[in-house]
Amino acid sequence: MIDPQDKEARWQTILVCLRQIMRATDLHSKQVKKACDLTLPQVLLLRSILEQGDVTVKRLAWEISLSQATVTTILDRLEERGLVERVRSLTDRRIVNARLTVLGHEKLTTAPPLLDEGFMQRFGNLPESEQIRLTQALRQMAGLLARE
């Protein structure tokens, strides 16, 4: 237990917790890559396209919290593999949307959950109020860490 008055100890605890989260995410990311030959950001992007239909890079970047440049690079790789295609909007030819291909849909069926199943089970066993509290705390922490 840390002394509530010790700011340095709180900061160190936060750093250690963030490292644990990053390590768990990295390990799961490797499992996802091994299972379906896609990175977590690629799966996240494909799922976002599936949910939204034809969608711009700007909207995708906002939805999954990545830069437009990063999303463009990921889309390039997915397009090379035939998982997505870029199509011009029918209403405004200046707008280019990303769209899943049939192969992209099929690939998503082999993708494991974005979060570790053990985590999802343990999280799901928490009371709903605790799930909401933790989600809000993580959202707040992400906001504090954001550099905008």
N, C-alpha and C positions, 0 to 999 in steps of 0.2 A: 504494500500500500504506500502510495506517495504522499508526502506532506502537502496538503492543499495550498500552503503558502509558498511552496518551492516551484517557481515558474520554470526554472531550468529543468527540473525533473519532469514537469508536465510536457515540455517541449520534446524532451528525449523520449518520453512514453509515446507521444504522438508520432514521432519519427519511426520508432520501432514498430508501432501498429501499422503505419503506412507501408513499411518495408514488408511486413508479414502479408498484407493484402496484395502488394505487388508480386511477391514470390508466389503466392497461391494462384494469382491470375496468370503469371508466366507458366507455371506448371500445367494449369488447365489448358492454356493456349497451345502448349506442345502436344497435349493429348488430342485436342481438336485437330491440329495439323496432321497428326498421325492417322486419325480416324477418317478424315475426308479430304486431306490434301488442300485445306484452306486455312488461312490465318483467322484469328478471331475478328480482326477488323474486316476481312473479306466476307465472313459469314454475316457479321453485323450489317454490312452494306447490302448484301444480297437480301437479307430479311427485310431491311428497310425498303428496298425497291419492291419486294413482294407485297408489303403492306400498303405502299403508297401508289403503286402502279407507275406509269411513266412519270419520272421525277427529274428535276434539274440537279446539277452538282451542288448548287448553292443550298437547296432544300435538304439534300442528303447530308451535306456537311453540318448543317444546323441540327438535324435530327440525331446524328450519331456523335456530335461534338468532336469533329475533326476539321482541320483546315480544308479549304477548297482544293488547295494544291495536293494535299494528301489523298483526298477523295478522287481527284483526277488520276493520280498515279495508280491507285487501287483499281479504278475503273479500267485503265489501260491494260492492266494485267488480266483482269477478269474478261475483258473483251478479246484479248489474245487467245484466251482459253475457250472462247465461245460461250461464256456464261452470261454475258450481257451484251447488249447492242445499244448504240447511240442512234436516236431517231429525231428528226426535226419535228417540231410541233406543227400540227396541221393549221393552227390558228395564227401562229406567229413564227415564220421561218427562221427568225434570229435565235429562237429558243431551241436548245438541244436537250433532249431528255434521255435518261438511262432507262432501259427496259430489260427485264429478264428474258432470256431465251428459254426454249424447252429444256435444253441441257442445264441451264441455270436452275430451273425449277427442280429437275431431277437431282442435281447436286445438293440442293438444300435438304432433300429427303434423307440424305446420308449424314448430314451434319448433326453432331451431338448438341445437347443444350449449351447455351453460352456460359452458363455457370455450372460449377461442379454439382453433380446430383446429390452428393452427401451434404453440401452446403444448403442446397435448396430444400432438402428434407428437414434438416435441423432448423432452418429459418422458418419453414412452413409449420413446424411444431410450436413455434413461439406464439403467444397470444397476439391477436391482430393489433392490439394497441402497441405492443412492443415492436412488431414489424414496422408499423407506421413511424414510431419514434426513431428507430434505427435508420429507416429510409430518409427521414427528414434530417437527421444528424449527418448522414453521408452527403446529402444534397448541400447542406450548409458548409460542410468541410470542403467539398468540391468548389463551392462558390468562393470560399476563403482562399483556396489555392489558385484559383483562376487568375491569369495575368492578362487582363483586358484593359 
